[in-house]
Amino acid sequence: MDLKLLFDNLTNPALLFFLLGILATRLKSDLAIPQNSSKFISLYLLFSIGFKGGQELAHSHFTIAILWAVVFGVAVALLIPTYCFFILKRKFSIENSGAVAAAYGSVSAVTFVTAASFLEIQQQTFGGHMVAVMALMEAPAIIVGVILMRLYGKQETTSSLRSVIQHSLTNGSVLLILGSLLIGFLASDQQAMGIKPFTTDIFKGFLAIFLLDMGIVSGKKLGVFFKSGWFAVLFAVFIPLLNGCLVAYASQWVTPEAGNRFIFAILAASASYIAVPAAMKIVAPKANPGLFLPMALAITFPFNITIGFPIYYAIVS
């Protein structure tokens, strides 16, 4: 792994703002993001991710190969949070298990961008439709997490599966990202350009503020993460490694291109620290971001870009 690439990613402003939030709590600073502003930023991030994914999907020429790629990606996004939840609930609460499972079933856009840089260094290319696959893999994991929390939560065990699915699909955050994806798909380039300053240009700024807020929240509750001990750390390392390796191997039956297979692997291995925390802040306020955010951002992300990438690339090559 190129040390410069590693350094560039570890000095990413979004990551540093997250660390600043943690530092602020350690220093007992009064730095805080107003609750209403925090909720607005969460909704904005979901909207922007969904809309841009819809635009990418609209620009892809549909073929059987793309269809299979989408089906495979969504299947992975449904399977991973399901089996992760049952592992996690042996140690964590239902809310925390659902949130962590959703985070590891969903994807990290920052890891995706880092993987693209890695492939560029390796002089490998990947299909543009993989950006749409990434966006389509966000919502299924959130839906699965919400369904499992409702099914196994103490107050939701009597709900029928149909009502649970209906409530999950109509949940505000899930509906927003799916609706934004559809709207982005239907909008013309000219129409999308009209709101590009809002959907694209200011995205990184809002992301930095969001992660600052998440860092503040996480810093206040880091004790829970440390109390979880070895289980959380081992899960954050070995589960992504397992997911990445299995998908890197299995993807050969979906696409022959090494670049596409590598992207599939990192999407399976990555953990969301944007869309899922934004959704869980609304869906499951009892879920502790001081647990799933450090797992995804402080352990899984650096592990993937340092050790995971070369392993997944070796498998697909």
C-alpha positions in Angstrom: 0.0 0.0 0.0 1.4 3.4 -1.0 2.3 5.3 2.2 1.4 8.6 0.6 -2.1 7.3 -0.2 -2.4 6.1 3.4 -1.3 9.4 4.7 -3.6 11.3 2.5 -6.6 9.3 3.7 -5.6 9.5 7.4 -5.4 13.3 7.0 -8.8 13.5 5.4 -10.6 16.6 6.8 -13.8 14.6 7.5 -11.8 12.1 9.7 -10.0 14.9 11.4 -13.2 16.7 12.3 -14.5 13.5 13.8 -11.3 13.3 15.9 -11.7 17.0 16.8 -15.2 16.3 18.2 -13.7 13.5 20.4 -10.9 15.8 21.5 -13.4 18.5 22.4 -15.2 16.2 24.8 -11.9 15.0 26.3 -11.0 18.7 27.0 -14.5 19.2 28.4 -15.1 22.0 25.9 -18.6 23.5 25.5 -18.4 22.9 21.7 -21.8 21.6 20.5 -23.9 21.4 17.4 -27.6 22.5 18.0 -29.9 19.5 17.9 -32.2 20.9 15.2 -29.2 21.7 13.0 -27.8 18.2 13.5 -31.0 16.6 12.4 -31.2 18.8 9.3 -27.6 17.9 8.4 -28.5 14.2 8.8 -31.4 14.6 6.4 -29.3 16.6 3.9 -26.6 13.9 3.7 -29.2 11.2 3.1 -30.8 13.3 0.4 -27.5 14.2 -1.3 -26.2 10.6 -1.3 -29.5 9.3 -2.8 -29.8 12.0 -5.4 -26.3 11.6 -6.7 -26.7 7.8 -6.8 -29.8 8.2 -8.9 -28.0 10.4 -11.3 -25.2 7.9 -11.7 -27.7 5.2 -12.3 -29.4 7.3 -15.0 -26.1 7.7 -16.9 -25.5 3.9 -17.0 -26.4 2.0 -20.1 -28.5 -0.9 -18.9 -27.1 -4.4 -19.7 -27.6 -7.8 -18.2 -24.2 -7.5 -16.6 -25.2 -4.3 -14.9 -28.5 -5.8 -13.7 -26.6 -8.8 -12.2 -24.2 -6.4 -10.5 -27.1 -4.5 -8.9 -28.8 -7.7 -7.8 -25.5 -9.0 -6.4 -24.8 -5.8 -4.6 -28.2 -5.6 -3.0 -28.1 -9.3 -2.0 -24.8 -8.6 -0.2 -26.3 -5.6 1.5 -29.2 -7.7 2.7 -27.2 -10.7 3.8 -24.3 -9.1 5.8 -26.5 -7.1 8.3 -28.7 -10.1 8.8 -26.0 -12.5 10.0 -24.1 -9.7 11.8 -27.1 -8.8 13.9 -27.4 -12.3 15.3 -23.6 -12.3 16.2 -23.9 -8.9 17.7 -27.0 -9.4 19.9 -25.1 -12.0 21.9 -23.1 -9.1 23.4 -25.0 -5.8 22.7 -28.5 -4.5 23.1 -31.0 -4.9 20.3 -30.7 -1.2 19.3 -26.9 -1.3 19.2 -26.9 -4.6 17.4 -29.2 -3.3 14.7 -27.2 -0.1 14.3 -23.8 -1.9 14.1 -25.3 -4.5 11.7 -26.7 -1.8 9.5 -23.4 0.1 9.5 -21.5 -3.0 8.4 -24.1 -4.1 5.9 -24.1 -0.6 4.3 -21.1 1.0 2.6 -18.6 3.8 3.1 -18.4 6.4 0.3 -15.0 7.5 1.6 -13.6 4.0 1.4 -15.1 3.7 -2.1 -13.2 6.9 -3.2 -10.0 5.6 -1.6 -10.4 2.3 -3.4 -10.7 4.1 -6.7 -7.4 5.8 -6.0 -5.9 2.4 -5.2 -7.1 1.0 -8.5 -5.7 4.0 -10.4 -2.3 3.3 -8.9 -2.6 -0.3 -10.0 -3.6 0.9 -13.5 -7.0 -0.8 -13.2 -10.4 0.6 -14.1 -13.9 -0.2 -12.9 -17.4 0.4 -14.4 -19.2 3.7 -13.8 -22.3 1.7 -12.8 -20.5 0.6 -9.6 -21.2 4.1 -8.2 -24.9 3.4 -8.6 -24.4 0.0 -7.0 -22.8 1.7 -4.0 -25.7 4.0 -3.6 -28.2 1.2 -4.0 -26.4 -0.8 -1.2 -27.0 2.0 1.4 -30.8 1.6 1.9 -31.2 -2.2 2.1 -28.9 -2.5 5.1 -30.8 0.3 6.9 -34.1 -1.4 6.2 -32.8 -4.8 7.5 -31.4 -3.1 10.6 -34.8 -1.4 11.3 -36.7 -4.6 10.6 -34.5 -6.6 13.0 -34.7 -4.0 15.7 -38.5 -3.9 15.5 -38.8 -7.7 15.4 -36.5 -8.4 18.3 -37.2 -5.2 20.3 -39.2 -5.7 23.5 -42.0 -3.5 22.4 -42.2 -4.6 18.8 -42.2 -8.4 19.0 -46.0 -8.7 18.4 -45.8 -6.7 15.1 -46.5 -8.7 12.0 -43.7 -9.0 9.5 -45.8 -7.1 6.9 -46.3 -4.1 9.2 -42.7 -4.1 10.2 -41.6 -4.0 6.6 -44.2 -1.3 5.8 -43.0 0.8 8.8 -39.4 0.3 7.8 -39.9 1.4 4.2 -42.0 4.4 5.2 -39.5 5.5 7.9 -38.4 9.0 7.1 -34.7 8.4 6.6 -35.3 5.3 4.5 -38.0 7.0 2.4 -35.8 10.0 1.9 -32.8 8.1 0.5 -34.9 5.8 -1.7 -37.0 8.8 -2.9 -33.9 10.9 -3.6 -32.5 8.0 -5.6 -35.6 7.8 -7.7 -35.8 11.6 -8.2 -32.1 11.7 -9.1 -32.8 9.0 -11.7 -35.7 10.8 -13.2 -34.1 14.3 -13.3 -32.4 15.5 -16.5 -28.8 16.7 -16.4 -30.0 20.3 -16.8 -32.5 19.9 -13.9 -29.8 18.3 -11.7 -27.4 21.1 -12.6 -29.8 23.6 -11.1 -29.4 22.1 -7.6 -25.8 20.9 -8.0 -24.4 23.6 -5.6 -26.7 22.1 -2.9 -26.3 18.4 -3.7 -22.6 18.4 -4.5 -20.6 21.5 -3.8 -21.4 21.9 -0.1 -21.6 18.1 0.6 -18.1 17.8 2.0 -18.6 20.9 4.3 -21.8 19.5 5.7 -20.1 16.1 6.1 -17.3 17.6 8.1 -19.8 19.3 10.4 -21.8 16.1 10.7 -18.7 14.1 11.7 -17.7 16.8 14.1 -21.1 16.4 15.8 -20.7 12.6 15.7 -17.3 13.0 17.2 -18.7 15.0 20.1 -21.5 12.5 20.7 -19.0 9.6 20.4 -16.5 11.2 22.7 -19.1 11.5 25.4 -20.0 7.8 25.2 -16.6 6.2 24.4 -16.7 4.5 27.7 -19.3 2.1 26.3 -16.9 1.2 23.4 -14.0 0.5 25.8 -16.3 -1.5 28.1 -17.3 -3.7 25.2 -13.7 -4.9 25.2 -12.2 -7.3 22.7 -15.5 -8.3 21.1 -16.1 -4.9 19.4 -12.5 -4.6 18.3 -12.3 -8.1 16.9 -15.7 -7.7 15.2 -14.5 -4.5 13.5 -11.4 -6.2 12.1 -12.4 -9.8 11.3 -16.0 -9.3 10.0 -15.0 -6.8 7.3 -12.0 -9.0 6.3 -14.3 -12.0 6.1 -16.9 -10.1 4.1 -14.3 -8.6 1.7 -12.6 -11.9 1.0 -15.8 -13.9 0.4 -17.3 -11.2 -1.9 -13.9 -10.8 -3.7 -14.0 -14.5 -4.5 -17.8 -14.8 -5.2 -17.9 -11.8 -7.5 -16.1 -13.8 -10.2 -19.5 -15.3 -11.1 -21.0 -11.8 -11.5 -18.3 -9.9 -13.4 -14.9 -10.9 -14.8 -13.3 -7.4 -14.5 -10.8 -7.3 -11.6 -11.6 -3.6 -11.0 -15.3 -4.3 -10.5 -14.6 -7.3 -8.3 -12.3 -5.2 -6.1 -15.0 -2.5 -5.7 -17.5 -5.2 -4.7 -15.0 -6.5 -2.1 -14.4 -3.1 -0.5 -18.2 -2.3 -0.5 -18.7 -5.5 1.4 -15.8 -4.9 3.7 -16.5 -1.2 4.4 -18.8 0.2 7.1 -21.0 3.2 6.8 -20.2 6.2 9.0 -22.3 8.7 7.0 -25.7 7.4 5.9 -26.3 4.8 8.6 -25.3 7.1 11.6 -27.5 9.8 9.9 -30.4 7.3 9.7 -29.9 5.8 13.1 -29.9 9.2 14.8 -33.5 9.4 13.6 -34.6 5.7 13.6 -32.9 4.5 16.7 -31.9 7.3 19.1 -31.2 4.8 21.8 -28.4 3.2 19.7 -25.1 4.5 20.9 -22.9 6.2 18.2 -20.1 5.9 20.7 -20.0 2.2 19.8 -20.7 1.9 16.1 -19.0 5.0 14.9 -15.6 4.3 16.5 -15.9 0.7 15.2 -16.5 1.8 11.6 -14.3 4.9 11.5 -11.5 4.3 13.9 -10.9 0.6 13.3 -12.5 -0.8 10.1 -11.7 2.2 7.9 -7.9 2.4 8.6 -7.7 -1.5 8.6 -9.2 -1.6 5.1 -7.0 1.0 3.5 -3.8 -0.4 5.1 -4.2 -4.2 5.2 -7.6 -5.0 3.5 -7.0 -3.5 0.1 -3.9 -5.5 -0.8 -5.6 -8.7 0.3 -8.8 -8.1 -1.7 -6.8 -7.1 -4.7 -4.7 -10.2 -4.5 -7.8 -12.4 -4.5 -9.4 -10.7 -7.5 -6.1 -10.7 -9.4 
